[in-house]
Amino acid sequence: MDALNLGAAARDKYKGHEVQYYLDIYNEVRAETIAELKKRDDKWFEEIQPSSDISNHYCWFHVMEHQSSHLGQILFLAKRIPPEVELTIPEPIKD
């Protein structure tokens, strides 16, 4: 998983694409996340992670809070992107 390491491999793989490329990845991951969370119940969310003393609920709350923050940043930046200006080339001058 190159994206988790955020090193040169991730930069090479994910940098420089059109916006739709990133939106497609976002929507694919979101759909998979929703499908997996639908398999879980309240009891699963209450379980404590063996490697720490935090619950699955705490972990997923953190993930959703983090995603919400990034969405806010994205919307903030999107509002500041100027609209594309259509360039028109004047007719050539005829003698």
N, CA, C and O atoms as CSV, one atom per row, in Angstrom:
chain,resi,resn,atom,element,x,y,z
A,1,MET,N,N,0.837,-1.180,0.000
A,1,MET,CA,C,0.000,0.000,0.000
A,1,MET,C,C,0.885,1.248,0.000
A,1,MET,O,O,1.307,1.738,1.047
A,2,ASP,N,N,1.141,1.725,-1.169
A,2,ASP,CA,C,2.005,2.889,-1.336
A,2,ASP,C,C,1.479,4.123,-0.603
A,2,ASP,O,O,2.257,4.892,-0.038
A,3,ALA,N,N,0.173,4.307,-0.614
A,3,ALA,CA,C,-0.400,5.518,-0.021
A,3,ALA,C,C,-0.156,5.592,1.484
A,3,ALA,O,O,-0.039,6.688,2.032
A,4,LEU,N,N,-0.077,4.456,2.155
A,4,LEU,CA,C,0.140,4.471,3.604
A,4,LEU,C,C,1.549,4.913,3.968
A,4,LEU,O,O,1.761,5.475,5.042
A,5,ASN,N,N,2.508,4.670,3.095
A,5,ASN,CA,C,3.892,5.016,3.396
A,5,ASN,C,C,4.240,6.447,3.010
A,5,ASN,O,O,5.181,7.023,3.556
A,6,LEU,N,N,3.501,7.020,2.086
A,6,LEU,CA,C,3.700,8.400,1.641
A,6,LEU,C,C,5.139,8.701,1.246
A,6,LEU,O,O,5.642,9.796,1.499
A,7,GLY,N,N,5.784,7.751,0.642
A,7,GLY,CA,C,7.154,7.933,0.173
A,7,GLY,C,C,7.191,8.190,-1.317
A,7,GLY,O,O,6.194,8.598,-1.913
A,8,ALA,N,N,8.341,7.949,-1.915
A,8,ALA,CA,C,8.543,8.198,-3.341
A,8,ALA,C,C,7.591,7.350,-4.193
A,8,ALA,O,O,7.072,7.829,-5.201
A,9,ALA,N,N,7.363,6.107,-3.796
A,9,ALA,CA,C,6.471,5.241,-4.575
A,9,ALA,C,C,5.056,5.817,-4.612
A,9,ALA,O,O,4.400,5.790,-5.654
A,10,ALA,N,N,4.590,6.332,-3.486
A,10,ALA,CA,C,3.256,6.934,-3.440
A,10,ALA,C,C,3.196,8.190,-4.299
A,10,ALA,O,O,2.228,8.403,-5.029
A,11,ARG,N,N,4.222,9.013,-4.214
A,11,ARG,CA,C,4.252,10.227,-5.044
A,11,ARG,C,C,4.213,9.865,-6.516
A,11,ARG,O,O,3.469,10.472,-7.286
A,12,ASP,N,N,5.010,8.877,-6.913
A,12,ASP,CA,C,5.043,8.472,-8.316
A,12,ASP,C,C,3.694,7.925,-8.777
A,12,ASP,O,O,3.274,8.151,-9.912
A,13,LYS,N,N,3.029,7.212,-7.890
A,13,LYS,CA,C,1.768,6.566,-8.259
A,13,LYS,C,C,0.586,7.535,-8.259
A,13,LYS,O,O,-0.286,7.435,-9.122
A,14,TYR,N,N,0.542,8.462,-7.312
A,14,TYR,CA,C,-0.660,9.265,-7.111
A,14,TYR,C,C,-0.548,10.729,-7.523
A,14,TYR,O,O,-1.561,11.428,-7.542
A,15,LYS,N,N,0.598,11.196,-7.839
A,15,LYS,CA,C,0.772,12.616,-8.150
A,15,LYS,C,C,0.550,12.892,-9.640
A,15,LYS,O,O,0.928,12.093,-10.497
A,16,GLY,N,N,-0.071,14.039,-9.927
A,16,GLY,CA,C,-0.159,14.520,-11.292
A,16,GLY,C,C,-1.327,14.031,-12.129
A,16,GLY,O,O,-1.300,14.164,-13.352
A,17,HIS,N,N,-2.347,13.472,-11.506
A,17,HIS,CA,C,-3.512,12.979,-12.248
A,17,HIS,C,C,-4.601,14.055,-12.312
A,17,HIS,O,O,-4.564,15.048,-11.585
A,18,GLU,N,N,-5.550,13.830,-13.187
A,18,GLU,CA,C,-6.725,14.691,-13.262
A,18,GLU,C,C,-7.564,14.496,-11.996
A,18,GLU,O,O,-7.461,13.467,-11.328
A,19,VAL,N,N,-8.388,15.482,-11.677
A,19,VAL,CA,C,-9.203,15.440,-10.465
A,19,VAL,C,C,-10.083,14.195,-10.422
A,19,VAL,O,O,-10.261,13.602,-9.357
A,20,GLN,N,N,-10.630,13.794,-11.557
A,20,GLN,CA,C,-11.537,12.644,-11.577
A,20,GLN,C,C,-10.851,11.365,-11.088
A,20,GLN,O,O,-11.498,10.509,-10.485
A,21,TYR,N,N,-9.561,11.232,-11.342
A,21,TYR,CA,C,-8.790,10.073,-10.867
A,21,TYR,C,C,-8.890,9.971,-9.343
A,21,TYR,O,O,-9.135,8.893,-8.803
A,22,TYR,N,N,-8.700,11.093,-8.659
A,22,TYR,CA,C,-8.743,11.110,-7.198
A,22,TYR,C,C,-10.163,10.910,-6.685
A,22,TYR,O,O,-10.371,10.234,-5.678
A,23,LEU,N,N,-11.137,11.494,-7.372
A,23,LEU,CA,C,-12.525,11.317,-6.967
A,23,LEU,C,C,-12.959,9.860,-7.123
A,23,LEU,O,O,-13.708,9.343,-6.294
A,24,ASP,N,N,-12.496,9.207,-8.169
A,24,ASP,CA,C,-12.815,7.789,-8.366
A,24,ASP,C,C,-12.248,6.936,-7.235
A,24,ASP,O,O,-12.931,6.047,-6.725
A,25,ILE,N,N,-11.015,7.199,-6.845
A,25,ILE,CA,C,-10.405,6.461,-5.722
A,25,ILE,C,C,-11.197,6.731,-4.444
A,25,ILE,O,O,-11.509,5.804,-3.697
A,26,TYR,N,N,-11.520,7.995,-4.194
A,26,TYR,CA,C,-12.283,8.377,-2.996
A,26,TYR,C,C,-13.614,7.625,-2.950
A,26,TYR,O,O,-13.972,7.051,-1.921
A,27,ASN,N,N,-14.345,7.630,-4.068
A,27,ASN,CA,C,-15.650,6.977,-4.099
A,27,ASN,C,C,-15.543,5.463,-3.950
A,27,ASN,O,O,-16.406,4.838,-3.333
A,28,GLU,N,N,-14.498,4.874,-4.508
A,28,GLU,CA,C,-14.285,3.428,-4.376
A,28,GLU,C,C,-13.991,3.058,-2.922
A,28,GLU,O,O,-14.563,2.101,-2.400
A,29,VAL,N,N,-13.127,3.791,-2.283
A,29,VAL,CA,C,-12.784,3.521,-0.884
A,29,VAL,C,C,-13.990,3.763,0.019
A,29,VAL,O,O,-14.240,2.999,0.951
A,30,ARG,N,N,-14.733,4.829,-0.264
A,30,ARG,CA,C,-15.920,5.145,0.533
A,30,ARG,C,C,-16.948,4.022,0.430
A,30,ARG,O,O,-17.513,3.608,1.442
A,31,ALA,N,N,-17.194,3.530,-0.773
A,31,ALA,CA,C,-18.165,2.440,-0.964
A,31,ALA,C,C,-17.724,1.177,-0.229
A,31,ALA,O,O,-18.543,0.502,0.395
A,32,GLU,N,N,-16.442,0.861,-0.302
A,32,GLU,CA,C,-15.936,-0.327,0.395
A,32,GLU,C,C,-16.034,-0.154,1.911
A,32,GLU,O,O,-16.366,-1.101,2.625
A,33,THR,N,N,-15.748,1.041,2.397
A,33,THR,CA,C,-15.840,1.320,3.834
A,33,THR,C,C,-17.273,1.160,4.319
A,33,THR,O,O,-17.515,0.537,5.353
A,34,ILE,N,N,-18.217,1.716,3.583
A,34,ILE,CA,C,-19.630,1.601,3.964
A,34,ILE,C,C,-20.060,0.137,3.972
A,34,ILE,O,O,-20.748,-0.304,4.892
A,35,ALA,N,N,-19.662,-0.609,2.961
A,35,ALA,CA,C,-20.021,-2.036,2.899
A,35,ALA,C,C,-19.465,-2.794,4.102
A,35,ALA,O,O,-20.156,-3.632,4.681
A,36,GLU,N,N,-18.230,-2.505,4.477
A,36,GLU,CA,C,-17.618,-3.190,5.626
A,36,GLU,C,C,-18.265,-2.767,6.941
A,36,GLU,O,O,-18.475,-3.605,7.818
A,37,LEU,N,N,-18.581,-1.492,7.093
A,37,LEU,CA,C,-19.204,-1.030,8.341
A,37,LEU,C,C,-20.615,-1.600,8.510
A,37,LEU,O,O,-21.076,-1.790,9.636
A,38,LYS,N,N,-21.292,-1.870,7.410
A,38,LYS,CA,C,-22.628,-2.472,7.486
A,38,LYS,C,C,-22.569,-3.882,8.074
A,38,LYS,O,O,-23.571,-4.382,8.585
A,39,LYS,N,N,-21.407,-4.520,8.005
A,39,LYS,CA,C,-21.235,-5.866,8.557
A,39,LYS,C,C,-21.012,-5.842,10.069
A,39,LYS,O,O,-21.060,-6.888,10.717
A,40,ARG,N,N,-20.771,-4.667,10.631
A,40,ARG,CA,C,-20.432,-4.545,12.046
A,40,ARG,C,C,-21.664,-4.141,12.858
A,40,ARG,O,O,-22.577,-3.487,12.354
A,41,ASP,N,N,-21.660,-4.544,14.115
A,41,ASP,CA,C,-22.743,-4.138,15.002
A,41,ASP,C,C,-22.180,-3.324,16.167
A,41,ASP,O,O,-20.973,-3.091,16.239
A,42,ASP,N,N,-23.052,-2.895,17.073
A,42,ASP,CA,C,-22.622,-2.066,18.200
A,42,ASP,C,C,-21.596,-2.784,19.075
A,42,ASP,O,O,-20.683,-2.164,19.622
A,43,LYS,N,N,-21.760,-4.085,19.196
A,43,LYS,CA,C,-20.824,-4.859,20.016
A,43,LYS,C,C,-19.403,-4.769,19.442
A,43,LYS,O,O,-18.434,-4.643,20.192
A,44,TRP,N,N,-19.287,-4.834,18.126
A,44,TRP,CA,C,-17.967,-4.709,17.480
A,44,TRP,C,C,-17.360,-3.338,17.765
A,44,TRP,O,O,-16.165,-3.226,18.039
A,45,PHE,N,N,-18.197,-2.286,17.698
A,45,PHE,CA,C,-17.680,-0.945,17.969
A,45,PHE,C,C,-17.190,-0.802,19.409
A,45,PHE,O,O,-16.297,0.002,19.677
A,46,GLU,N,N,-17.758,-1.564,20.330
A,46,GLU,CA,C,-17.343,-1.491,21.733
A,46,GLU,C,C,-16.047,-2.257,22.005
A,46,GLU,O,O,-15.399,-2.029,23.026
A,47,GLU,N,N,-15.666,-3.159,21.104
A,47,GLU,CA,C,-14.461,-3.971,21.326
A,47,GLU,C,C,-13.218,-3.094,21.426
A,47,GLU,O,O,-13.076,-2.091,20.727
A,48,ILE,N,N,-12.327,-3.508,22.318
A,48,ILE,CA,C,-11.058,-2.814,22.520
A,48,ILE,C,C,-10.006,-3.467,21.631
A,48,ILE,O,O,-9.915,-4.693,21.564
A,49,GLN,N,N,-9.225,-2.657,20.962
A,49,GLN,CA,C,-8.144,-3.169,20.115
A,49,GLN,C,C,-7.081,-3.841,20.982
A,49,GLN,O,O,-6.653,-3.262,21.981
A,50,PRO,N,N,-6.646,-5.048,20.624
A,50,PRO,CA,C,-5.663,-5.775,21.437
A,50,PRO,C,C,-4.325,-5.031,21.567
A,50,PRO,O,O,-3.647,-5.148,22.588
A,51,SER,N,N,-3.952,-4.275,20.545
A,51,SER,CA,C,-2.649,-3.602,20.565
A,51,SER,C,C,-2.672,-2.282,21.333
A,51,SER,O,O,-1.636,-1.635,21.491
A,52,SER,N,N,-3.854,-1.880,21.812
A,52,SER,CA,C,-3.949,-0.620,22.556
A,52,SER,C,C,-5.134,-0.704,23.503
A,52,SER,O,O,-5.753,-1.758,23.644
A,53,ASP,N,N,-5.438,0.389,24.138
A,53,ASP,CA,C,-6.579,0.384,25.055
A,53,ASP,C,C,-7.721,1.240,24.516
A,53,ASP,O,O,-8.454,1.865,25.283
A,54,ILE,N,N,-7.867,1.263,23.194
A,54,ILE,CA,C,-8.932,2.061,22.592
A,54,ILE,C,C,-9.920,1.163,21.852
A,54,ILE,O,O,-9.568,0.087,21.368
A,55,SER,N,N,-11.152,1.626,21.778
A,55,SER,CA,C,-12.206,0.839,21.142
A,55,SER,C,C,-12.272,1.110,19.640
A,55,SER,O,O,-11.728,2.092,19.136
A,56,ASN,N,N,-12.955,0.209,18.951
A,56,ASN,CA,C,-13.198,0.412,17.525
A,56,ASN,C,C,-14.012,1.685,17.296
A,56,ASN,O,O,-13.805,2.391,16.309
A,57,HIS,N,N,-14.931,1.972,18.207
A,57,HIS,CA,C,-15.717,3.202,18.103
A,57,HIS,C,C,-14.806,4.422,18.122
A,57,HIS,O,O,-14.966,5.331,17.308
A,58,TYR,N,N,-13.863,4.447,19.037
A,58,TYR,CA,C,-12.924,5.568,19.117
A,58,TYR,C,C,-12.124,5.694,17.822
A,58,TYR,O,O,-11.938,6.797,17.307
A,59,CYS,N,N,-11.655,4.567,17.299
A,59,CYS,CA,C,-10.868,4.582,16.058
A,59,CYS,C,C,-11.683,5.127,14.898
A,59,CYS,O,O,-11.205,5.981,14.151
A,60,TRP,N,N,-12.919,4.639,14.740
A,60,TRP,CA,C,-13.732,5.092,13.613
A,60,TRP,C,C,-14.222,6.515,13.791
A,60,TRP,O,O,-14.398,7.233,12.806
A,61,PHE,N,N,-14.445,6.937,15.022
A,61,PHE,CA,C,-14.790,8.342,15.251
A,61,PHE,C,C,-13.634,9.223,14.774
A,61,PHE,O,O,-13.856,10.243,14.123
A,62,HIS,N,N,-12.412,8.831,15.098
A,62,HIS,CA,C,-11.232,9.581,14.677
A,62,HIS,C,C,-11.124,9.608,13.147
A,62,HIS,O,O,-10.833,10.656,12.569
A,63,VAL,N,N,-11.355,8.482,12.496
A,63,VAL,CA,C,-11.292,8.427,11.033
A,63,VAL,C,C,-12.313,9.377,10.423
A,63,VAL,O,O,-11.981,10.141,9.517
A,64,MET,N,N,-13.548,9.340,10.907
A,64,MET,CA,C,-14.602,10.189,10.348
A,64,MET,C,C,-14.341,11.667,10.626
A,64,MET,O,O,-14.607,12.516,9.775
A,65,GLU,N,N,-13.830,11.972,11.797
A,65,GLU,CA,C,-13.493,13.359,12.130
A,65,GLU,C,C,-12.384,13.868,11.208
A,65,GLU,O,O,-12.424,15.008,10.746
A,66,HIS,N,N,-11.411,13.024,10.952
A,66,HIS,CA,C,-10.294,13.367,10.076
A,66,HIS,C,C,-10.796,13.601,8.649
A,66,HIS,O,O,-10.409,14.577,8.006
A,67,GLN,N,N,-11.645,12.716,8.161
A,67,GLN,CA,C,-12.197,12.843,6.814
A,67,GLN,C,C,-13.022,14.113,6.700
A,67,GLN,O,O,-12.939,14.815,5.692
A,68,SER,N,N,-13.803,14.414,7.700
A,68,SER,CA,C,-14.629,15.621,7.691
A,68,SER,C,C,-13.766,16.873,7.624
A,68,SER,O,O,-14.095,17.828,6.921
A,69,SER,N,N,-12.677,16.862,8.348
A,69,SER,CA,C,-11.756,17.993,8.326
A,69,SER,C,C,-11.167,18.187,6.937
A,69,SER,O,O,-11.087,19.311,6.443
A,70,HIS,N,N,-10.756,17.092,6.308
A,70,HIS,CA,C,-10.194,17.195,4.956
A,70,HIS,C,C,-11.246,17.659,3.952
A,70,HIS,O,O,-10.939,18.435,3.047
A,71,LEU,N,N,-12.483,17.190,4.107
A,71,LEU,CA,C,-13.534,17.626,3.204
A,71,LEU,C,C,-13.735,19.135,3.327
A,71,LEU,O,O,-13.918,19.825,2.324
A,72,GLY,N,N,-13.701,19.638,4.542
A,72,GLY,CA,C,-13.804,21.080,4.751
A,72,GLY,C,C,-12.668,21.831,4.063
A,72,GLY,O,O,-12.884,22.882,3.461
A,73,GLN,N,N,-11.468,21.288,4.155
A,73,GLN,CA,C,-10.317,21.914,3.489
A,73,GLN,C,C,-10.496,21.902,1.978
A,73,GLN,O,O,-10.208,22.893,1.306
A,74,ILE,N,N,-10.968,20.787,1.447
A,74,ILE,CA,C,-11.177,20.667,0.005
A,74,ILE,C,C,-12.221,21.679,-0.467
A,74,ILE,O,O,-12.018,22.357,-1.474
A,75,LEU,N,N,-13.335,21.782,0.258
A,75,LEU,CA,C,-14.379,22.727,-0.125
A,75,LEU,C,C,-13.883,24.163,-0.028
A,75,LEU,O,O,-14.214,24.992,-0.876
A,76,PHE,N,N,-13.096,24.460,0.993
A,76,PHE,CA,C,-12.503,25.791,1.155
A,76,PHE,C,C,-11.642,26.137,-0.051
A,76,PHE,O,O,-11.749,27.233,-0.601
A,77,LEU,N,N,-10.795,25.210,-0.460
A,77,LEU,CA,C,-9.917,25.456,-1.608
A,77,LEU,C,C,-10.698,25.509,-2.920
A,77,LEU,O,O,-10.394,26.324,-3.790
A,78,ALA,N,N,-11.695,24.651,-3.064
A,78,ALA,CA,C,-12.469,24.614,-4.306
A,78,ALA,C,C,-13.173,25.943,-4.562
A,78,ALA,O,O,-13.297,26.366,-5.711
A,79,LYS,N,N,-13.633,26.600,-3.505
A,79,LYS,CA,C,-14.304,27.889,-3.667
A,79,LYS,C,C,-13.347,28.975,-4.137
A,79,LYS,O,O,-13.780,30.011,-4.644
A,80,ARG,N,N,-12.069,28.748,-3.975
A,80,ARG,CA,C,-11.077,29.761,-4.330
A,80,ARG,C,C,-10.409,29.527,-5.682
A,80,ARG,O,O,-9.549,30.302,-6.101
A,81,ILE,N,N,-10.806,28.465,-6.354
A,81,ILE,CA,C,-10.264,28.206,-7.693
A,81,ILE,C,C,-11.011,29.095,-8.671
A,81,ILE,O,O,-12.232,28.996,-8.791
A,82,PRO,N,N,-10.295,29.957,-9.366
A,82,PRO,CA,C,-10.993,30.838,-10.304
A,82,PRO,C,C,-11.563,30.036,-11.473
A,82,PRO,O,O,-11.000,29.014,-11.867
A,83,PRO,N,N,-12.676,30.503,-12.019
A,83,PRO,CA,C,-13.247,29.779,-13.167
A,83,PRO,C,C,-12.309,29.859,-14.361
A,83,PRO,O,O,-11.548,30.813,-14.524
A,84,GLU,N,N,-12.389,28.831,-15.182
A,84,GLU,CA,C,-11.549,28.818,-16.377
A,84,GLU,C,C,-12.034,29.901,-17.334
A,84,GLU,O,O,-13.233,30.070,-17.553
A,85,VAL,N,N,-11.093,30.612,-17.884
A,85,VAL,CA,C,-11.410,31.663,-18.840
A,85,VAL,C,C,-11.273,31.090,-20.242
A,85,VAL,O,O,-10.259,30.484,-20.588
A,86,GLU,N,N,-12.311,31.295,-21.039
A,86,GLU,CA,C,-12.257,30.803,-22.406
A,86,GLU,C,C,-11.502,31.820,-23.251
A,86,GLU,O,O,-11.877,32.991,-23.316
A,87,LEU,N,N,-10.455,31.368,-23.883
A,87,LEU,CA,C,-9.653,32.240,-24.732
A,87,LEU,C,C,-10.214,32.226,-26.141
A,87,LEU,O,O,-10.565,31.178,-26.682
A,88,THR,N,N,-10.288,33.412,-26.723
A,88,THR,CA,C,-10.717,33.506,-28.112
A,88,THR,C,C,-9.582,34.124,-28.911
A,88,THR,O,O,-8.952,35.094,-28.489
A,89,ILE,N,N,-9.347,33.560,-30.031
A,89,ILE,CA,C,-8.291,34.065,-30.911
A,89,ILE,C,C,-8.962,34.945,-31.962
A,89,ILE,O,O,-9.865,34.494,-32.668
A,90,PRO,N,N,-8.525,36.189,-32.067
A,90,PRO,CA,C,-9.150,37.069,-33.057
A,90,PRO,C,C,-8.887,36.577,-34.487
A,90,PRO,O,O,-7.897,35.901,-34.766
A,91,GLU,N,N,-9.789,36.937,-35.352
A,91,GLU,CA,C,-9.634,36.603,-36.754
A,91,GLU,C,C,-8.353,37.235,-37.265
A,91,GLU,O,O,-8.014,38.355,-36.882
A,92,PRO,N,N,-7.635,36.520,-38.133
A,92,PRO,CA,C,-6.421,37.128,-38.681
A,92,PRO,C,C,-6.763,38.387,-39.521
A,92,PRO,O,O,-7.790,38.450,-40.197
A,93,ILE,N,N,-5.889,39.341,-39.445
A,93,ILE,CA,C,-6.073,40.578,-40.218
A,93,ILE,C,C,-5.845,40.271,-41.691
A,93,ILE,O,O,-4.840,39.667,-42.069
A,94,LYS,N,N,-6.796,40.697,-42.514
A,94,LYS,CA,C,-6.674,40.455,-43.954
A,94,LYS,C,C,-6.229,41.751,-44.623
A,94,LYS,O,O,-6.689,42.836,-44.269
A,95,ASP,N,N,-5.346,41.625,-45.576
A,95,ASP,CA,C,-4.851,42.806,-46.305
A,95,ASP,C,C,-5.886,43.337,-47.234
A,95,ASP,O,O,-5.645,44.325,-47.927
